[in-house]
Amino acid sequence: MPAKIDIGPVFNVDPQKRAAYSALGSDRVFAPEQRELIFDVDMTDYDDVRTCCTGGAVCAKCWPFMTVAVRVVNTILHDDFGFRHVLWVYSGRRGVHCWVCDPSARRLTNEQRASVADYLSVGKVSEQGDKRIRLPYPLHPSLQRAYTDVLLPMWRDTILPAQKLLETDTKVDALLAMIPDEEARMQLAERLKSGKRIGAANSTSQEEAAARWALVESTVAKAKQRNKAPQVVEALEYCCISIVFAHIFPRLDVEVSKHMNHLLKAPFCVHPKTGRVCVPMDTMHADGFDPLGVPTIAALLNELNDAGAQAAGGEDTEMVRSVLLHVVVQR
């Protein structure tokens, strides 16, 4: 029995006959001809940022990182590249997969796929946790749209209060290291690491997080006015934007997207470690998706067994099971 089902490319000849095909001495070689353009976002790539979970674990506090990825990448694929047949699927454990199925996307070369992946990348996190960002200034319209429509609202209203990035000393230090002004860093460290509230005494965690981020923005703005060196002023101008991008902009596994012959787990199969079904996601309601609430193989079997037990009086049990399974898959 297979543990899972992976999907690869369409080849120019039957893969089972590739040895015989090569023996004919043809000028053509056994090679992939078509393959959906695919993207893979894994929660483990955010382990340097999230404070609630690590490794393969996910929860409601860190899943918003995936929500950001879905919303940003989906908009770019539709608005910037004109793709229309885009399917987002929960991986079954700790991330999301994107399948771009347009004919033009399926026929992209490896070089073209790498270019698309590069367009969707702004930097990476090193093994030491240092955040390296290569943002173009002023921002490319695609990045400006992502920042205004998705990144900043999610950062201020959801990510900061959930992960407490401006309340945990180690996370505060990592964030302040990205500010290119020592005086501003010292001022913020004194305020943010003092243990005192920045917002009102009765403010919610979301309001407190917003107040702390507003303090960072105002302190950086004052540092920009104080400095005279053009390079420092420019760095401070985009400092807060860079912090947001470095923490929550989608972190794609670009190697998955670059090569046509890469395998990816099929939609609707069962993840072998969690037992969860790899169900499609509604991008219009990505923020409401619950990775822990998707159907599992155990739940499906129980539903099918219950339906079979309830079939009585000459009813066709197999028909009932088939109809129920169809409904569950459609769900």
C-alpha positions as a Markdown table, in Angstrom:
| # | Residue | x | y | z |
|---|---|---|---|---|
| 1 | Met | 0.0 | 0.0 | 0.0 |
| 2 | Pro | 1.4 | 3.4 | -0.9 |
| 3 | Ala | 2.1 | 5.8 | 2.0 |
| 4 | Lys | 1.3 | 8.8 | -0.2 |
| 5 | Ile | 0.9 | 9.9 | -3.8 |
| 6 | Asp | 3.3 | 12.2 | -5.5 |
| 7 | Ile | 2.7 | 13.9 | -8.8 |
| 8 | Gly | 5.5 | 14.7 | -11.3 |
| 9 | Pro | 5.7 | 16.0 | -14.9 |
| 10 | Val | 4.3 | 14.7 | -18.2 |
| 11 | Phe | 7.2 | 13.1 | -20.1 |
| 12 | Asn | 7.8 | 13.0 | -23.8 |
| 13 | Val | 7.5 | 9.1 | -23.8 |
| 14 | Asp | 6.1 | 6.5 | -21.4 |
| 15 | Pro | 8.5 | 6.5 | -18.4 |
| 16 | Gln | 8.3 | 2.7 | -18.4 |
| 17 | Lys | 9.8 | 2.6 | -21.9 |
| 18 | Arg | 12.5 | 5.1 | -21.4 |
| 19 | Ala | 15.3 | 2.5 | -21.5 |
| 20 | Ala | 14.1 | 1.2 | -24.9 |
| 21 | Tyr | 13.6 | 4.7 | -26.2 |
| 22 | Ser | 17.2 | 5.7 | -25.3 |
| 23 | Ala | 18.5 | 2.5 | -27.0 |
| 24 | Leu | 17.1 | 3.6 | -30.3 |
| 25 | Gly | 19.8 | 6.3 | -30.6 |
| 26 | Ser | 17.3 | 9.0 | -31.3 |
| 27 | Asp | 18.4 | 12.6 | -31.1 |
| 28 | Arg | 15.6 | 13.2 | -28.6 |
| 29 | Val | 16.2 | 12.4 | -25.0 |
| 30 | Phe | 13.8 | 11.3 | -22.3 |
| 31 | Ala | 12.7 | 14.5 | -20.7 |
| 32 | Pro | 9.7 | 16.2 | -19.1 |
| 33 | Glu | 7.4 | 18.2 | -21.4 |
| 34 | Gln | 4.8 | 19.7 | -19.0 |
| 35 | Arg | 4.4 | 20.2 | -15.4 |
| 36 | Glu | 2.3 | 22.5 | -13.3 |
| 37 | Leu | 4.1 | 25.5 | -11.8 |
| 38 | Ile | 4.3 | 24.6 | -8.1 |
| 39 | Phe | 5.1 | 26.4 | -4.9 |
| 40 | Asp | 5.8 | 25.0 | -1.4 |
| 41 | Val | 5.7 | 27.1 | 1.8 |
| 42 | Asp | 6.8 | 25.3 | 4.9 |
| 43 | Met | 6.1 | 26.5 | 8.5 |
| 44 | Thr | 9.6 | 25.3 | 9.6 |
| 45 | Asp | 11.1 | 28.1 | 7.6 |
| 46 | Tyr | 9.5 | 30.5 | 10.1 |
| 47 | Asp | 11.0 | 28.9 | 13.2 |
| 48 | Asp | 13.3 | 31.9 | 13.8 |
| 49 | Val | 10.2 | 34.1 | 14.1 |
| 50 | Arg | 7.4 | 32.1 | 15.7 |
| 51 | Thr | 7.4 | 31.7 | 19.4 |
| 52 | Cys | 4.5 | 29.3 | 19.8 |
| 53 | Cys | 5.7 | 26.2 | 18.0 |
| 54 | Thr | 8.7 | 24.6 | 16.3 |
| 55 | Gly | 9.4 | 22.0 | 13.7 |
| 56 | Gly | 6.3 | 20.2 | 12.4 |
| 57 | Ala | 3.9 | 21.6 | 15.0 |
| 58 | Val | 1.4 | 24.2 | 14.0 |
| 59 | Cys | -1.3 | 26.1 | 15.9 |
| 60 | Ala | -3.8 | 29.0 | 15.4 |
| 61 | Lys | -1.1 | 31.5 | 16.5 |
| 62 | Cys | 1.5 | 30.7 | 13.8 |
| 63 | Trp | -0.9 | 29.7 | 11.0 |
| 64 | Pro | -1.3 | 33.4 | 10.0 |
| 65 | Phe | 2.2 | 33.1 | 8.5 |
| 66 | Met | 0.7 | 30.7 | 5.9 |
| 67 | Thr | -2.3 | 33.0 | 5.5 |
| 68 | Val | 0.1 | 35.8 | 4.5 |
| 69 | Ala | 1.8 | 33.5 | 2.0 |
| 70 | Val | -1.4 | 32.5 | 0.4 |
| 71 | Arg | -2.8 | 36.0 | 0.0 |
| 72 | Val | 0.5 | 37.5 | -1.2 |
| 73 | Val | 1.5 | 34.8 | -3.7 |
| 74 | Asn | -2.0 | 34.3 | -5.0 |
| 75 | Thr | -2.4 | 38.0 | -5.8 |
| 76 | Ile | 0.9 | 38.1 | -7.6 |
| 77 | Leu | 0.2 | 35.0 | -9.6 |
| 78 | His | -3.2 | 36.4 | -10.7 |
| 79 | Asp | -2.5 | 40.2 | -11.1 |
| 80 | Asp | 1.2 | 40.2 | -12.2 |
| 81 | Phe | 1.4 | 37.0 | -14.3 |
| 82 | Gly | -2.2 | 36.6 | -15.4 |
| 83 | Phe | -2.6 | 33.0 | -14.2 |
| 84 | Arg | -6.2 | 32.0 | -13.6 |
| 85 | His | -6.2 | 28.3 | -12.7 |
| 86 | Val | -4.5 | 28.4 | -9.3 |
| 87 | Leu | -5.1 | 25.7 | -6.7 |
| 88 | Trp | -4.0 | 26.1 | -3.0 |
| 89 | Val | -3.8 | 22.9 | -1.0 |
| 90 | Tyr | -3.0 | 22.3 | 2.7 |
| 91 | Ser | 0.0 | 20.0 | 2.8 |
| 92 | Gly | -1.5 | 17.9 | 5.6 |
| 93 | Arg | 1.0 | 18.8 | 8.2 |
| 94 | Arg | 2.9 | 22.1 | 8.4 |
| 95 | Gly | 2.5 | 24.1 | 5.2 |
| 96 | Val | 0.7 | 24.8 | 1.9 |
| 97 | His | 1.2 | 23.9 | -1.7 |
| 98 | Cys | 0.2 | 25.9 | -4.7 |
| 99 | Trp | -0.5 | 24.4 | -8.2 |
| 100 | Val | -0.7 | 26.8 | -11.2 |
| 101 | Cys | -2.4 | 24.8 | -13.9 |
| 102 | Asp | -2.7 | 27.2 | -16.8 |
| 103 | Pro | -1.3 | 25.8 | -20.1 |
| 104 | Ser | 1.2 | 28.6 | -20.3 |
| 105 | Ala | 2.4 | 27.8 | -16.7 |
| 106 | Arg | 2.7 | 24.0 | -17.4 |
| 107 | Arg | 5.0 | 24.6 | -20.4 |
| 108 | Leu | 7.4 | 27.0 | -18.7 |
| 109 | Thr | 11.1 | 26.0 | -18.9 |
| 110 | Asn | 13.2 | 25.5 | -15.8 |
| 111 | Glu | 14.9 | 28.8 | -16.4 |
| 112 | Gln | 11.5 | 30.6 | -16.6 |
| 113 | Arg | 10.3 | 28.8 | -13.5 |
| 114 | Ala | 13.4 | 30.0 | -11.6 |
| 115 | Ser | 12.6 | 33.6 | -12.8 |
| 116 | Val | 9.1 | 33.4 | -11.4 |
| 117 | Ala | 10.4 | 32.0 | -8.1 |
| 118 | Asp | 13.0 | 34.8 | -8.0 |
| 119 | Tyr | 10.3 | 37.4 | -8.6 |
| 120 | Leu | 8.4 | 36.0 | -5.5 |
| 121 | Ser | 11.5 | 36.1 | -3.3 |
| 122 | Val | 13.0 | 39.1 | -1.4 |
| 123 | Gly | 15.7 | 37.4 | 0.7 |
| 124 | Lys | 16.4 | 34.5 | 3.0 |
| 125 | Val | 17.3 | 33.7 | 6.6 |
| 126 | Ser | 20.7 | 32.3 | 7.2 |
| 127 | Glu | 21.5 | 29.3 | 9.5 |
| 128 | Gln | 22.5 | 31.8 | 12.1 |
| 129 | Gly | 19.1 | 33.5 | 12.0 |
| 130 | Asp | 20.5 | 36.7 | 10.3 |
| 131 | Lys | 17.8 | 38.2 | 8.0 |
| 132 | Arg | 19.1 | 39.2 | 4.6 |
| 133 | Ile | 16.7 | 41.3 | 2.5 |
| 134 | Arg | 17.2 | 42.7 | -0.9 |
| 135 | Leu | 14.3 | 45.1 | -1.3 |
| 136 | Pro | 14.4 | 47.5 | -4.2 |
| 137 | Tyr | 13.9 | 51.1 | -3.1 |
| 138 | Pro | 11.5 | 52.6 | -3.9 |
| 139 | Leu | 9.5 | 49.5 | -3.6 |
| 140 | His | 8.4 | 47.7 | -6.7 |
| 141 | Pro | 4.6 | 48.2 | -7.2 |
| 142 | Ser | 4.0 | 44.4 | -6.5 |
| 143 | Leu | 5.9 | 44.6 | -3.2 |
| 144 | Gln | 4.2 | 47.9 | -2.3 |
| 145 | Arg | 0.8 | 46.4 | -2.9 |
| 146 | Ala | 1.7 | 43.3 | -0.7 |
| 147 | Tyr | 3.0 | 45.6 | 2.1 |
| 148 | Thr | 0.0 | 47.9 | 2.1 |
| 149 | Asp | -2.8 | 45.3 | 1.6 |
| 150 | Val | -1.5 | 42.3 | 3.5 |
| 151 | Leu | 1.9 | 42.5 | 5.3 |
| 152 | Leu | 1.4 | 45.6 | 7.4 |
| 153 | Pro | -2.2 | 44.9 | 8.6 |
| 154 | Met | -1.3 | 41.2 | 9.4 |
| 155 | Trp | 2.0 | 42.2 | 11.1 |
| 156 | Arg | 0.4 | 44.9 | 13.3 |
| 157 | Asp | -3.0 | 43.2 | 14.1 |
| 158 | Thr | -2.2 | 39.5 | 14.1 |
| 159 | Ile | 1.5 | 38.5 | 14.0 |
| 160 | Leu | 2.8 | 40.9 | 16.7 |
| 161 | Pro | 0.2 | 40.2 | 19.4 |
| 162 | Ala | 0.2 | 36.4 | 18.7 |
| 163 | Gln | 4.0 | 35.9 | 18.7 |
| 164 | Lys | 4.9 | 38.7 | 21.1 |
| 165 | Leu | 7.8 | 39.7 | 19.0 |
| 166 | Leu | 8.1 | 43.1 | 20.7 |
| 167 | Glu | 7.6 | 41.7 | 24.2 |
| 168 | Thr | 10.1 | 38.8 | 24.4 |
| 169 | Asp | 13.6 | 40.1 | 25.0 |
| 170 | Thr | 15.4 | 37.7 | 22.6 |
| 171 | Lys | 12.9 | 38.6 | 19.8 |
| 172 | Val | 13.2 | 42.3 | 20.6 |
| 173 | Asp | 17.0 | 42.1 | 20.3 |
| 174 | Ala | 16.7 | 40.4 | 16.9 |
| 175 | Leu | 14.3 | 43.0 | 15.6 |
| 176 | Leu | 16.3 | 46.0 | 16.9 |
| 177 | Ala | 19.4 | 44.6 | 15.3 |
| 178 | Met | 17.9 | 45.6 | 11.9 |
| 179 | Ile | 17.7 | 49.3 | 12.9 |
| 180 | Pro | 20.8 | 51.1 | 11.5 |
| 181 | Asp | 21.1 | 53.6 | 14.3 |
| 182 | Glu | 22.7 | 52.8 | 17.6 |
| 183 | Glu | 20.9 | 55.6 | 19.6 |
| 184 | Ala | 17.5 | 54.4 | 18.3 |
| 185 | Arg | 18.3 | 50.8 | 19.2 |
| 186 | Met | 19.3 | 51.8 | 22.8 |
| 187 | Gln | 16.2 | 53.9 | 23.3 |
| 188 | Leu | 13.9 | 51.2 | 22.1 |
| 189 | Ala | 15.6 | 48.5 | 24.1 |
| 190 | Glu | 15.2 | 50.5 | 27.3 |
| 191 | Arg | 11.5 | 51.0 | 26.6 |
| 192 | Leu | 10.5 | 47.6 | 25.2 |
| 193 | Lys | 12.6 | 45.5 | 27.5 |
| 194 | Ser | 11.6 | 47.3 | 30.7 |
| 195 | Gly | 8.5 | 45.2 | 31.3 |
| 196 | Lys | 6.3 | 48.2 | 31.4 |
| 197 | Arg | 3.3 | 48.6 | 29.2 |
| 198 | Ile | 3.5 | 51.0 | 26.3 |
| 199 | Gly | -0.3 | 51.3 | 25.7 |
| 200 | Ala | -3.1 | 52.0 | 28.1 |
| 201 | Ala | -3.3 | 50.0 | 31.3 |
| 202 | Asn | -6.4 | 48.2 | 30.2 |
| 203 | Ser | -5.5 | 47.8 | 26.6 |
| 204 | Thr | -5.8 | 44.4 | 24.9 |
| 205 | Ser | -2.8 | 42.4 | 23.7 |
| 206 | Gln | -3.5 | 43.6 | 20.1 |
| 207 | Glu | -3.6 | 47.2 | 21.2 |
| 208 | Glu | -0.4 | 46.8 | 23.2 |
| 209 | Ala | 1.3 | 45.2 | 20.2 |
| 210 | Ala | 0.1 | 48.1 | 18.0 |
| 211 | Ala | 1.4 | 50.7 | 20.6 |
| 212 | Arg | 4.8 | 49.0 | 20.7 |
| 213 | Trp | 5.1 | 49.0 | 16.9 |
| 214 | Ala | 4.0 | 52.6 | 16.8 |
| 215 | Leu | 6.9 | 53.4 | 19.2 |
| 216 | Val | 9.3 | 51.7 | 16.9 |
| 217 | Glu | 8.1 | 53.7 | 13.9 |
| 218 | Ser | 8.2 | 57.0 | 15.7 |
| 219 | Thr | 11.7 | 56.3 | 17.2 |
| 220 | Val | 13.0 | 55.4 | 13.7 |
| 221 | Ala | 11.4 | 58.6 | 12.2 |
| 222 | Lys | 13.2 | 60.7 | 14.8 |
| 223 | Ala | 16.5 | 59.0 | 14.1 |
| 224 | Lys | 16.0 | 59.8 | 10.4 |
| 225 | Gln | 15.6 | 63.5 | 11.2 |
| 226 | Arg | 18.6 | 63.5 | 13.4 |
| 227 | Asn | 21.0 | 61.8 | 10.9 |
| 228 | Lys | 22.7 | 63.7 | 8.1 |
| 229 | Ala | 24.5 | 60.9 | 6.2 |
| 230 | Pro | 22.4 | 60.1 | 3.0 |
| 231 | Gln | 23.0 | 56.4 | 3.2 |
| 232 | Val | 21.9 | 56.2 | 6.8 |
| 233 | Val | 18.8 | 58.3 | 6.1 |
| 234 | Glu | 17.8 | 56.1 | 3.2 |
| 235 | Ala | 18.3 | 53.0 | 5.4 |
| 236 | Leu | 16.2 | 54.4 | 8.1 |
| 237 | Glu | 13.5 | 55.5 | 5.6 |
| 238 | Tyr | 12.8 | 51.9 | 4.7 |
| 239 | Cys | 13.9 | 50.3 | 8.0 |
| 240 | Cys | 10.4 | 49.4 | 9.4 |
| 241 | Ile | 9.3 | 48.1 | 6.0 |
| 242 | Ser | 12.4 | 45.9 | 5.8 |
| 243 | Ile | 11.6 | 44.5 | 9.3 |
| 244 | Val | 8.1 | 43.5 | 8.3 |
| 245 | Phe | 9.3 | 41.9 | 5.0 |
| 246 | Ala | 12.1 | 40.0 | 6.8 |
| 247 | His | 9.7 | 38.5 | 9.3 |
| 248 | Ile | 6.6 | 37.6 | 7.3 |
| 249 | Phe | 7.0 | 37.9 | 3.6 |
| 250 | Pro | 6.4 | 34.4 | 2.0 |
| 251 | Arg | 9.4 | 32.2 | 2.4 |
| 252 | Leu | 9.2 | 29.8 | -0.6 |
| 253 | Asp | 11.1 | 26.6 | -1.0 |
| 254 | Val | 12.3 | 27.9 | -4.4 |
| 255 | Glu | 14.0 | 24.6 | -5.4 |
| 256 | Val | 10.6 | 23.0 | -5.6 |
| 257 | Ser | 9.5 | 25.7 | -8.1 |
| 258 | Lys | 12.6 | 25.8 | -10.3 |
| 259 | His | 12.7 | 22.3 | -11.7 |
| 260 | Met | 10.0 | 20.7 | -13.8 |
| 261 | Asn | 10.7 | 17.2 | -12.6 |
| 262 | His | 10.2 | 17.9 | -8.9 |
| 263 | Leu | 7.6 | 15.7 | -7.1 |
| 264 | Leu | 4.9 | 17.2 | -5.0 |
| 265 | Lys | 2.3 | 15.4 | -2.8 |
| 266 | Ala | -1.1 | 15.1 | -4.6 |
| 267 | Pro | -4.2 | 17.0 | -3.4 |
| 268 | Phe | -6.6 | 14.8 | -1.5 |
| 269 | Cys | -4.1 | 12.2 | -0.4 |
| 270 | Val | -3.5 | 11.5 | 3.2 |
| 271 | His | -0.4 | 12.8 | 5.0 |
| 272 | Pro | 1.4 | 9.7 | 6.3 |
| 273 | Lys | 2.5 | 11.3 | 9.6 |
| 274 | Thr | -0.6 | 13.2 | 10.7 |
| 275 | Gly | -3.4 | 11.2 | 8.9 |
| 276 | Arg | -4.9 | 14.5 | 7.7 |
| 277 | Val | -6.3 | 14.8 | 4.2 |
| 278 | Cys | -4.6 | 17.4 | 1.9 |
| 279 | Val | -7.6 | 19.5 | 1.2 |
| 280 | Pro | -7.9 | 22.5 | -1.1 |
| 281 | Met | -8.1 | 25.9 | 0.5 |
| 282 | Asp | -10.5 | 28.8 | -0.3 |
| 283 | Thr | -8.1 | 31.7 | -0.9 |
| 284 | Met | -11.0 | 34.2 | -0.3 |
| 285 | His | -11.2 | 32.9 | 3.3 |
| 286 | Ala | -7.6 | 31.9 | 3.9 |
| 287 | Asp | -7.6 | 33.6 | 7.3 |
| 288 | Gly | -10.4 | 31.3 | 8.5 |
| 289 | Phe | -8.7 | 28.0 | 7.5 |
| 290 | Asp | -8.0 | 25.7 | 10.4 |
| 291 | Pro | -5.3 | 23.1 | 9.7 |
| 292 | Leu | -6.2 | 21.1 | 12.8 |
| 293 | Gly | -9.8 | 20.8 | 11.8 |
| 294 | Val | -9.4 | 19.2 | 8.4 |
| 295 | Pro | -10.7 | 15.6 | 7.8 |
| 296 | Thr | -8.5 | 12.8 | 8.9 |
| 297 | Ile | -8.3 | 9.3 | 7.5 |
| 298 | Ala | -9.6 | 7.9 | 10.9 |
| 299 | Ala | -12.6 | 10.3 | 10.9 |
| 300 | Leu | -13.4 | 9.3 | 7.2 |
| 301 | Leu | -13.3 | 5.6 | 8.0 |
| 302 | Asn | -15.6 | 6.1 | 11.0 |
| 303 | Glu | -18.1 | 8.1 | 9.0 |
| 304 | Leu | -18.1 | 5.4 | 6.3 |
| 305 | Asn | -18.5 | 2.7 | 8.9 |
| 306 | Asp | -21.3 | 4.5 | 10.6 |
| 307 | Ala | -23.1 | 5.0 | 7.2 |
| 308 | Gly | -22.7 | 1.3 | 6.5 |
| 309 | Ala | -24.1 | 0.4 | 9.9 |
| 310 | Gln | -27.1 | 2.6 | 9.4 |
| 311 | Ala | -27.9 | 1.1 | 6.0 |
| 312 | Ala | -30.8 | -1.3 | 6.6 |
| 313 | Gly | -34.0 | -2.5 | 5.0 |
| 314 | Gly | -32.4 | -3.7 | 1.8 |
| 315 | Glu | -30.5 | -0.4 | 1.1 |
| 316 | Asp | -27.4 | -0.7 | -0.9 |
| 317 | Thr | -24.6 | -0.3 | 1.6 |
| 318 | Glu | -21.9 | 0.2 | -1.0 |
| 319 | Met | -24.0 | 3.0 | -2.6 |
| 320 | Val | -24.3 | 4.8 | 0.7 |
| 321 | Arg | -20.6 | 4.5 | 1.3 |
| 322 | Ser | -19.8 | 5.8 | -2.2 |
| 323 | Val | -22.2 | 8.8 | -1.9 |
| 324 | Leu | -20.8 | 9.7 | 1.5 |
| 325 | Leu | -17.2 | 9.5 | 0.4 |
| 326 | His | -18.1 | 11.7 | -2.6 |
| 327 | Val | -19.6 | 14.3 | -0.3 |
| 328 | Val | -16.6 | 14.2 | 2.1 |
| 329 | Val | -14.2 | 14.7 | -0.8 |
| 330 | Gln | -16.3 | 17.6 | -2.1 |
| 331 | Arg | -16.3 | 19.1 | 1.3 |
